[in-house]
Amino acid sequence: MDYQNKSIEDILLQFEPMVKKQMLSLQIYKNQEEFFQIGLIGLWEAHQRFNPEKGVFPAFAQMTVRGKMLSHLRKETTFEAHHTGLSEEMFDVIAMPEHEDPLERENILSYCKGLSDKQLTWVMQGIFENKKPKEIAENEGVPVDRVKSWRREALKKILKNYQEIHMK
C-alpha cells in the first residue's frame, strides 16, 4: 500500500488503534489524552519521514509512535525525580498559623527525623520564622542556592517521614 500518498487524516484514522495499543503495552494509565496526542504526533512524524526503500510503513509508524511515547515517559520520570511535589496534607503539616501553637511545632518537628543540622536550620528559620531563603543565607553566611538545597532535601525527608508514619 502506498502510505506516502495517503492523506494524514486517513493515516490517523487507520492507525488510531495502533496508537491506543501502544499506550496499553506501555501501561499508560495517567494522562491518557496527552499520550494519545503524543502518539498522533509520532504518527504524523512517521508519515513525514517514511522512506519506502527502508521498510514498511506500519512497522516504522509503530516504532516511531512507541519511541515518542517512551521519550515523553522518560522526560516525565526525570522531572518527577528532580521536583518532589508536596501533597495538600504536607502543606497542612508545614503551614504555620500566625499564632504559633507549641504542639503544632512539636508535631512538625516529629517529621524532621534524619535531617542534617543545616536542613533543620532551614526548618526553624524558613517554616517557624517564615524567613525567605535570601534572609537565611545572609544569617548563615552562605549562598542562597545552598539554602534552597537545604530546603529541597529537608522537604524530601519530611515527606518521606510523613509517608512512613501515615501510609502504614
N, C-alpha and C positions, 0 to 999 in steps of 0.2 A: 504494500500500500504506500502511496506517495504522501507522506506526512508533511513534507515541506510546502506543498501547495494547498494543504488544508488550512482553513481559517483557524485562528487561535480559539475562537468561540467553539468550533467543532472539536478541537483538541481538548479543551477544558471539559466539555460535556462528556466526551468519550472516556477521558482518563480520571474523572472525578472519583469513581470507585477505587482506583488505584491509590489516589492521594489519601482517601479515608483508610484504606487497608494499611498504608504505611504508618498512619497515626496509631492504628491498633497494634501493629507489630512493635512500635516503639513505646507502647504503653503510655501514650499521652492521655492523661485524664484531666489535667488542668489546662486552661487557656486553649480549649479545643478550636474555637473560632480563629484565634490568632494563628495556630499551627496549620489550620486548613488554608488560610490565606497565604501563609509561607509556602505551603505545598503548591498552591496555584501559581505563585511567583516562580517557584522552581520549575514547574511545568512550562511556564512561559519562556524561562531562560533556556530550557532544553529545546523548545521549539525554535528559538532564535539561533542556538549554537549547533544544532544537529547536523552531522555530516554523514550522509548515507554510505559513504565509502568506508566508514569506520565501524559499522554495525547497524543494528535495527533500532528503530525509534523507541518502541515500548521499553526495551531494556535500558536504553540511555535515559529515557524520561524517568523511569523508576529510580535509577541510580542518582540522578540529579535532584529529584524531589526528596529522597531519603537523605542525601548529603546536606541539602539546605536545612532540613528539619534537625538533623544531628548538630549542625553548626549552631543553630539557634539554641538548642538544648545546652550545648557547651557554654555558650555565652551567658545563658541564664544561671547555670550552675556556678560559673566563675563569679558572676555578680553577687549571687546569694552568699557565696563563701566570703566575699570581701565586705559585704554590707549586712551585718547582722541586724535584723529587724527586731523591734520590741513589740510584744503583744500589748493590747489595751490593758490587760491585767498588770503587766510590768510597769506601764506608765502610772497606773494607780498606786503601785507599791513605791515607786520612786518619787512621785509628786508630793511636795510638802505643802500643807496649808500654811497660811500666814502666821498663825499662832501654833508654834511647834508643840506637838504632844510627845513627851518623853517616851511613851510606849511605842509610838509610831517610829521614832528614831531607833529604838531598840529593835523593833521589827525589821526595819530596813537593814540595820547592821547585821541581823541574823543571816541575811543572804550574802554577806560580804566575806564568807569563809574562803580562804585561799587567795585573797587579794594581796598584792605587794604593798609596801608602805606608800609608794607613790600613787598607786591606784586608790588606796584609802584616803590619801591626801585629796585626790580629786573628789571622792565621795563626800568628804567632810566639807570642802570648800565649794564644790560645784553643786551638790544637792542641798546640804544643810544650810550653807551660807549664800546660796544662789549666785555664786560668782561665775563670771564668764571665763573661758579658757585664757583669754589675754590677761585678766586680773590674776589668775592663779599662776600663770607663767611669770608675771612680774614679782609676785610674792616669793616664788620658789627659785627665781633666777635662772629659768630655763626657757628654751624657745616654745612658742605656742604649739607647734607641731608635736612636741614631746607631751604636753598636757593632753592634747587630743588623742594621742596614742594611749596614755593612761586611761582616759575616758573610755575609748573603744574596747580596750582589754578588760577594764573593770565591768563594763556593761555585759560583755560576753560571759564573764564569770558569774556575775549576779544572775543573769538569765539562766545559766546552766544550773546554778544552785537552786533557783526558784523552781525550775522544771523537775529537778531531782526530788524536791520536797513535795510538790503538788501533783506530779504526774505518776505517782506510785499507785 
